[in-house]
Amino acid sequence: MYNNSYGYGIYKRNQVNIGNPYKQERREPKLSVVEDVFDEVTITKTDPEKELEIGQDIIYKAKENAAVIKREAELEAERIMDEAKKSAEFLLAEVKQNAKEEGYTYGERLAQQHYNDLIAEATEFREQSKKLYEKTLASLEHDIVDLVLNIAEKVVGDEIRNNQEAIIGVVRETILSCCNRENIVLKVSNDDYDYVVANEETLRMNIKGLDELEIRKDSSLAKGSCVIETEYGSIDGSCDTRLESIRKAFFELLGDNGRQYG
């Protein structure tokens, strides 16, 4: 074989080792970008705008890291194939030179076999690298969805805790999702009851077709949550329920129907 440090040269027959396979360099798997920085997100003091910026930065870095993994795998496969071709060509030339006395046909066949083995090894490595890239990208997609939804839950939770007006928007959207608005019972938490009662007229002005509206306290509901009851059934308008539905829809799109949500 040849040595890159000293260039090409003709070696004696006993210096050529045909039987040794090419040894593939093993690379330690890199940590997921999401795993590397997720702890930083969870310990950061609650700041909705800052957490959204962190989430966007993590998504960008995760995609960038996946692209780097793919590019490195492609470059490594190209390097192996290039070295295989150069090695086979050099070996073929040497065998041809030395096989004049031993038989040209046998030497050429031997060199061709070695060349084929190296090409097969490089092809296999390229396929393995492709599968690793696809697996890594799929894993990053799940991590990104988890991270974005967790940040959304924090932002929405902070908005509900710090802005009492948020409950009016939640109630309005929940009532608008009802087909029948003629006779509605609205249940809210103890913390939101007085504020919702005080803004009942505002709700009526912003919701067409709202006829009978009865507002009740429900101690089982958390602040910012509401339940609408009609003669056709009930609707849970809590933000947790909506976010969980979004989370489930995301993972169904990713083909992970068996994943535990929440």
PyMOL commands that set and color helices and strands:
alter all, ss='L'
color gray80, all
select helices_A, chain A and resi 13-15+33-43+48-98+104-162+166-176+190-198+200-206+239-253
alter helices_A, ss='H'
color red, helices_A
select strands_A, chain A and resi 183-188+212-217+226-230+233-236
alter strands_A, ss='S'
color yellow, strands_A
deselect
rebuild
show_as cartoon
